[in-house]
Amino acid sequence: MATDYDAPRKQEEDSPADSLEALQASRSGNAQTAVIDVDENDTAEGIDLPGADLSNEELTVIVVPEQSDEFTCSSCFLVRHRSQVAKEKNGLKYCRDCEG
């Protein structure tokens, strides 16, 4: 079945507008309370807060040397592919972003 999304939407004027008191009364009869599942063993140790002291943390990063088809831009110092060379001046290479 095809739907015309450009057609104006029908407004439901047939449904009566309930008063605030009627809505509150209907909700209070079958009110449900939210239950939060909290594990007693959960702590805040797994959460990194901004400005937290991370001096005791050790990171392991593998550093890959610059490849033969890459260069380091002399302006932004990012390692780029050689297809990004925009200008070479005095042996220094500049990327398209810095020269663009």
Backbone hydrogen bonds in HBPLUS format (Angstrom, degrees):
<---DONOR---> <-ACCEPTOR-->    atom                        ^
c    i                          cat <-CA-CA->   ^        H-A-AA   ^      H-
h    n   atom  resd res      DA  || num        DHA   H-A  angle D-A-AA Bond
n    s   type  num  typ     dist DA aas  dist angle  dist       angle   num
A0013-GLU N   A0011-GLN O   3.02 MM   2  5.81 118.9  2.40 111.5  94.9     1
A0023-LEU N   A0019-SER O   3.08 MM   4  6.38 157.8  2.13 151.3 157.1     2
A0024-GLN N   A0020-LEU O   2.98 MM   4  6.17 160.9  2.01 149.3 154.4     3
A0025-ALA N   A0021-GLU O   2.94 MM   4  6.06 153.3  2.01 144.2 151.7     4
A0026-SER N   A0022-ALA O   3.03 MM   4  6.18 155.4  2.09 143.4 149.5     5
A0027-ARG N   A0023-LEU O   3.06 MM   4  6.21 146.6  2.17 143.1 152.0     6
A0028-SER N   A0024-GLN O   2.97 MM   4  6.05 147.1  2.08 143.5 151.8     7
A0042-ASP N   A0039-ASP O   3.09 MM   3  5.42 162.9  2.12 110.7 116.2     8
A0047-ILE N   A0044-ALA O   3.21 MM   3  5.44 166.0  2.23 111.1 114.8     9
A0052-ALA N   A0049-LEU O   3.05 MM   3  5.39 143.7  2.19 140.7 136.1    10
A0057-GLU N   A0054-LEU O   3.15 MM   3  5.35 161.0  2.19 108.5 114.4    11
A0070-GLU N   A0067-GLN O   3.21 MM   3  5.32 154.9  2.27 115.3 114.0    12
A0082-ARG N   A0069-ASP O   2.89 MM  13  5.53 151.5  1.97 151.0 144.4    13
A0071-PHE N   A0080-ARG O   2.84 MM   9  5.47 153.4  1.91 153.0 160.9    14
A0080-ARG N   A0071-PHE O   2.76 MM   9  5.47 162.4  1.79 168.4 171.2    15
A0073-CYS N   A0078-LEU O   3.00 MM   5  5.57 167.3  2.02 153.4 151.9    16
A0077-PHE N   A0073-CYS O   2.95 MM   4  4.73 131.1  2.19 119.6 131.1    17
A0074-SER N   A0093-LYS O   2.84 MM  19  5.87 159.4  1.88 165.0 172.0    18
A0084-GLN N   A0081-HIS O   2.86 MM   3  5.66 168.0  1.88 128.5 132.3    19
A0085-VAL N   A0082-ARG O   3.31 MM   3  5.59 167.8  2.33 112.2 113.2    20
A0096-ARG N   A0084-GLN O   2.95 MM  12  5.67 124.7  2.26 151.0 165.8    21
A0086-ALA N   A0094-TYR O   2.82 MM   8  5.82 172.1  1.83 158.6 161.2    22
A0087-LYS N   A0094-TYR O   3.38 MM   7  5.30 160.4  2.42 137.0 138.9    23
A0094-TYR N   A0087-LYS O   2.85 MM   7  5.30 151.5  1.93 164.7 167.6    24
A0089-LYS N   A0092-LEU O   2.81 MM   3  5.24 153.0  1.88 154.3 157.0    25
A0092-LEU N   A0089-LYS O   2.94 MM   3  5.24 161.4  1.98 114.9 119.9    26
A0099-GLU N   A0095-CYS O   3.17 MM   4  6.34 149.3  2.26 146.1 155.0    27
A0100-GLY N   A0096-ARG O   2.76 MM   4  5.39 119.7  2.12 140.3 151.9    28
